[in-house]
Amino acid sequence: MLLRPLLVAEQGIDPVRDPTNRDLSTRRNLLRHELIPRLAAGSPDLEELVLAVRDRSQRLRSLLGAAFATHFREASIEGGLGTQRLLAVPGVLRPAALRWWLRAAGVATSPSSSSMEAFLSGITLSGRGRLELPGGGRALVARGGRVALAGPKPRLAPFSYTFELPGEVELKELGLRLRVRRAAVQPWMFRGEPDRAALAGQAAGRCFATVRGRRPGDRLRPLGAPGSRKLKELLVDRGVPADRRDRLPLLEIGGRLAWVPGVTIDDAFRLREETECWVAELETLDRGGNGPSGGPVERVEKEPS
């Protein structure tokens, strides 16, 4: 049975009103109760204007869709878009072109404008990129001259290695080698680098370190910060892509998280008056068996000294 609001009123029944509908801290309510009435007071034809904008927007989307279908006539759901064809679209229309193709591929929710722009910038610079799509599970991947949908990356199995300092360990899961040694303090150590870090600490007695993946509840005090923070929140703030967060080799010394490569060190390991320190270095394992090569970690943010 349906109960219409006017019929309820005729019966003298007071309807239940949701008090949150008047909460102006909600954007929807602010628009409905404050902004739209003010605009309507100054423009009696506001409703007609809004409907006209809607109609023009729909016509524009239809025209763009037809133009994209012609421009990307070789595109398919399985094969994706040609990178060069995408870059041939005027820059301001590239996000619209990608959203058109995603809708055609059955992706209901498009990525945010900022993530789309970052993805397109990566394609422009290197022809490669990966954009995780809302809802998880799938991603937009650019490689080999194509932009196509891909499934989720395989989740990295948990890893943890403990070794005595100074020393080194191979992280075959990541294709990296981590070496920790003693060294004299040098100028580069106060600038910070993505694939090596200088850490304060004494060498007296036996000392052990652990390199491992991220765990729930991880915290540290970022270099120069007033207090500790959750590692998860820090990685989000520093713009570390979701698919890289579980692949960071985190270094613990003395049971304390000391270094997050490319992100920060814990302030407890800041160099002050030391003349000698621990140096942690990451190297890429040469798949051909010819030893390590450099440059495994992307810089996220330069840390203050």
C-alpha positions as CSV (number, residue, x, y, z in Angstrom):
1,M,0.0,0.0,0.0
2,L,1.3,3.5,-0.9
3,L,0.7,6.4,1.5
4,R,0.9,9.8,-0.3
5,P,2.0,12.8,1.7
6,L,-1.2,14.8,1.0
7,L,-3.4,11.9,2.0
8,V,-1.5,11.5,5.2
9,A,-2.0,15.2,6.0
10,E,-5.8,14.8,5.3
11,Q,-5.9,12.1,8.0
12,G,-4.2,14.4,10.5
13,I,-1.1,12.3,10.7
14,D,2.2,14.2,11.4
15,P,5.0,12.8,9.2
16,V,8.4,12.1,10.7
17,R,10.9,14.6,9.6
18,D,14.6,13.7,9.4
19,P,16.5,16.5,11.3
20,T,19.6,15.9,9.2
21,N,17.8,17.4,6.2
22,R,18.3,20.8,7.9
23,D,21.9,20.3,8.7
24,L,23.7,23.0,6.8
25,S,27.1,21.4,7.3
26,T,26.0,18.9,4.6
27,R,26.7,20.4,1.1
28,R,23.4,19.1,-0.3
29,N,21.4,20.9,2.4
30,L,23.4,24.1,2.1
31,L,22.7,24.2,-1.6
32,R,19.0,23.4,-1.1
33,H,18.2,25.7,1.8
34,E,20.7,28.6,1.3
35,L,22.3,28.9,-2.1
36,I,19.5,28.0,-4.4
37,P,16.9,30.2,-2.7
38,R,19.3,33.2,-2.9
39,L,20.0,32.6,-6.5
40,A,16.3,32.2,-7.3
41,A,15.4,35.4,-5.5
42,G,17.7,37.3,-7.9
43,S,16.9,35.2,-11.0
44,P,13.2,34.2,-11.3
45,D,14.0,32.2,-14.4
46,L,16.8,30.2,-12.6
47,E,15.1,26.8,-13.1
48,E,14.8,27.4,-16.9
49,L,18.5,28.5,-17.0
50,V,19.6,25.4,-15.2
51,L,17.6,23.1,-17.4
52,A,19.0,24.9,-20.5
53,V,22.6,24.3,-19.2
54,R,21.7,20.6,-18.7
55,D,20.3,20.3,-22.2
56,R,23.4,21.9,-23.7
57,S,25.7,19.7,-21.7
58,Q,23.9,16.6,-22.9
59,R,24.2,17.8,-26.5
60,L,27.9,18.5,-26.0
61,R,28.5,15.0,-24.5
62,S,26.7,13.5,-27.5
63,L,28.8,15.4,-30.0
64,L,32.0,14.6,-28.2
65,G,31.0,10.9,-28.0
66,A,30.5,10.8,-31.7
67,A,33.8,12.6,-32.4
68,F,35.7,10.3,-30.0
69,A,34.1,7.2,-31.7
70,T,35.4,8.4,-35.0
71,H,38.8,9.4,-33.7
72,F,39.3,6.1,-31.8
73,R,37.6,3.9,-34.4
74,E,40.3,1.2,-33.9
75,A,39.7,1.1,-30.1
76,S,38.2,-1.9,-28.4
77,I,37.3,-3.0,-24.9
78,E,40.0,-5.7,-25.0
79,G,42.7,-3.8,-27.0
80,G,42.2,-0.4,-25.4
81,L,43.2,3.0,-26.9
82,G,46.3,3.8,-28.9
83,T,48.5,6.1,-26.8
84,Q,49.4,8.3,-29.8
85,R,45.8,8.6,-30.8
86,L,45.0,9.7,-27.2
87,L,47.8,12.3,-27.2
88,A,46.6,13.6,-30.5
89,V,43.4,14.8,-28.7
90,P,43.6,18.4,-27.5
91,G,44.9,18.4,-23.9
92,V,41.7,19.9,-22.4
93,L,39.7,17.1,-24.0
94,R,41.8,14.1,-23.0
95,P,40.1,13.5,-19.6
96,A,36.8,13.5,-21.4
97,A,38.1,11.1,-24.0
98,L,39.3,8.7,-21.3
99,R,36.0,9.0,-19.4
100,W,34.1,8.3,-22.7
101,W,36.1,5.1,-23.2
102,L,35.7,4.0,-19.6
103,R,31.9,4.3,-19.9
104,A,32.0,2.3,-23.1
105,A,34.1,-0.3,-21.2
106,G,31.4,-0.6,-18.5
107,V,33.3,1.4,-15.8
108,A,30.5,3.0,-13.8
109,T,32.5,5.4,-11.7
110,S,35.3,7.5,-13.2
111,P,38.5,8.5,-11.4
112,S,38.9,11.9,-9.9
113,S,40.0,14.8,-12.1
114,S,43.3,15.1,-10.2
115,S,44.2,11.4,-10.6
116,M,43.2,11.5,-14.2
117,E,45.4,14.5,-14.9
118,A,48.4,12.8,-13.1
119,F,47.9,9.7,-15.2
120,L,47.8,11.7,-18.4
121,S,50.9,13.6,-17.4
122,G,52.7,10.3,-17.0
123,I,51.7,9.2,-20.4
124,T,52.8,12.5,-21.9
125,L,56.3,12.2,-20.3
126,S,57.0,8.5,-20.5
127,G,54.2,6.7,-22.3
128,R,53.6,4.7,-19.2
129,G,51.4,4.9,-16.2
130,R,48.9,3.1,-13.9
131,L,45.6,4.5,-12.5
132,E,43.7,2.5,-9.9
133,L,40.0,2.8,-10.6
134,P,37.4,3.5,-7.9
135,G,36.0,0.4,-6.2
136,G,39.3,-1.5,-6.5
137,G,39.9,-4.5,-8.6
138,R,40.8,-2.9,-11.9
139,A,43.2,-0.2,-13.2
140,L,43.9,1.8,-16.3
141,V,47.4,0.9,-17.5
142,A,49.5,2.6,-20.2
143,R,52.3,0.6,-21.7
144,G,53.5,-0.7,-25.1
145,G,51.7,2.1,-26.9
146,R,48.3,1.2,-25.6
147,V,46.0,2.4,-22.7
148,A,43.9,-0.5,-21.5
149,L,42.1,-2.0,-18.5
150,A,44.0,-4.4,-16.3
151,G,43.2,-6.5,-13.3
152,P,44.6,-5.8,-9.8
153,K,48.3,-6.4,-9.2
154,P,49.0,-9.6,-7.3
155,R,49.2,-8.9,-3.6
156,L,52.8,-9.2,-2.3
157,A,53.3,-11.9,0.3
158,P,54.4,-10.6,3.7
159,F,58.2,-10.6,4.1
160,S,60.6,-9.9,7.0
161,Y,64.3,-10.4,7.3
162,T,66.5,-9.8,10.4
163,F,70.2,-9.4,10.1
164,E,73.2,-8.2,12.1
165,L,74.7,-4.7,11.5
166,P,76.7,-4.0,9.6
167,G,75.3,-6.3,7.0
168,E,73.1,-6.8,3.9
169,V,70.1,-8.8,2.8
170,E,68.5,-9.7,-0.5
171,L,64.8,-8.9,-0.9
172,K,64.0,-11.2,-3.8
173,E,60.3,-10.4,-3.5
174,L,61.1,-6.8,-4.5
175,G,64.2,-7.4,-6.6
176,L,66.3,-5.3,-4.2
177,R,69.3,-5.6,-2.0
178,L,69.5,-3.6,1.3
179,R,72.9,-2.9,2.7
180,V,73.6,-1.1,6.1
181,R,77.1,0.0,6.9
182,R,79.0,2.5,9.0
183,A,80.3,5.7,7.3
184,A,81.6,9.2,8.1
185,V,79.0,11.9,8.0
186,Q,78.9,13.6,4.6
187,P,77.0,16.6,3.2
188,W,74.5,14.5,1.1
189,M,73.2,13.0,4.3
190,F,71.5,16.3,5.3
191,R,69.7,16.6,1.9
192,G,68.1,13.2,1.9
193,E,68.0,10.8,-1.1
194,P,65.3,8.3,-2.1
195,D,67.4,5.1,-2.2
196,R,69.8,5.8,0.7
197,A,69.5,7.3,4.2
198,A,71.9,8.3,7.0
199,L,70.7,7.2,10.4
200,A,72.1,8.2,13.8
201,G,73.0,5.3,16.0
202,Q,75.9,3.8,18.0
203,A,77.9,0.8,16.7
204,A,78.8,-0.5,20.2
205,G,77.8,-4.1,20.9
206,R,75.8,-6.3,18.7
207,C,73.1,-4.5,16.8
208,F,70.3,-6.0,14.6
209,A,68.0,-4.6,12.0
210,T,64.9,-5.9,10.3
211,V,63.6,-5.1,6.9
212,R,59.9,-5.9,6.3
213,G,56.7,-4.9,4.6
214,R,54.0,-2.6,6.0
215,R,51.9,-3.9,9.0
216,P,48.6,-2.6,10.5
217,G,49.3,-0.1,13.2
218,D,52.8,1.0,12.0
219,R,53.7,4.4,13.3
220,L,56.7,6.7,13.3
221,R,57.7,10.3,13.9
222,P,58.5,11.8,10.5
223,L,61.7,13.9,10.3
224,G,61.0,17.3,11.8
225,A,57.4,16.5,12.8
226,P,56.1,17.4,16.3
227,G,54.8,13.9,17.0
228,S,54.2,10.4,15.7
229,R,51.8,9.5,12.9
230,K,50.2,6.4,11.4
231,L,52.3,5.2,8.5
232,K,49.2,4.6,6.4
233,E,48.1,8.3,6.8
234,L,51.6,9.5,6.0
235,L,51.9,7.5,2.8
236,V,48.5,8.9,1.7
237,D,49.6,12.5,2.5
238,R,52.9,12.1,0.6
239,G,51.1,10.8,-2.5
240,V,52.5,7.3,-2.5
241,P,50.4,5.3,-4.9
242,A,48.3,2.5,-3.3
243,D,50.0,-0.2,-5.3
244,R,53.5,0.9,-4.0
245,R,52.7,1.1,-0.3
246,D,53.0,-2.6,0.4
247,R,56.2,-2.9,-1.7
248,L,58.2,-0.4,0.4
249,P,61.0,-2.1,2.3
250,L,60.7,-0.6,5.8
251,L,63.8,-0.6,7.9
252,E,63.6,-1.2,11.7
253,I,66.6,-0.7,14.0
254,G,66.4,-1.7,17.6
255,G,62.7,-2.5,17.2
256,R,61.8,1.0,16.0
257,L,60.8,1.9,12.4
258,A,63.7,4.0,11.2
259,W,63.5,4.5,7.4
260,V,60.6,4.5,4.9
261,P,62.6,4.7,1.6
262,G,61.7,7.7,-0.6
263,V,59.4,9.1,2.1
264,T,61.1,9.9,5.5
265,I,63.2,8.7,8.4
266,D,62.1,8.7,12.0
267,D,63.1,11.8,13.8
268,A,64.8,9.7,16.5
269,F,67.5,8.8,13.9
270,R,68.1,12.4,12.8
271,L,71.8,13.3,12.5
272,R,72.9,16.0,15.0
273,E,76.5,16.2,16.2
274,E,77.6,12.7,15.0
275,T,80.7,12.2,13.0
276,E,79.8,8.7,12.0
277,C,76.5,7.0,11.3
278,W,74.7,4.1,9.8
279,V,74.1,4.3,6.0
280,A,71.2,2.3,4.6
281,E,71.3,1.7,0.8
282,L,68.9,0.0,-1.6
283,E,70.2,-1.5,-4.9
284,T,68.3,-3.2,-7.7
285,L,69.2,-6.8,-8.2
286,D,70.4,-7.4,-11.7
287,R,68.2,-10.1,-13.1
288,G,71.0,-11.3,-15.3
289,G,73.1,-12.2,-12.3
290,N,75.7,-9.5,-12.8
291,G,75.3,-7.8,-9.5
292,P,73.3,-4.8,-8.3
293,S,72.4,-1.7,-10.3
294,G,71.2,1.6,-8.8
295,G,68.0,3.7,-8.7
296,P,65.3,1.4,-7.3
297,V,63.2,3.9,-5.3
298,E,61.2,6.9,-6.6
299,R,61.5,10.0,-4.5
300,V,58.2,11.1,-2.9
301,E,59.3,14.2,-1.0
302,K,62.6,15.8,-0.1
303,E,63.0,15.8,3.7
304,P,64.4,18.8,5.7
305,S,67.6,18.3,7.5
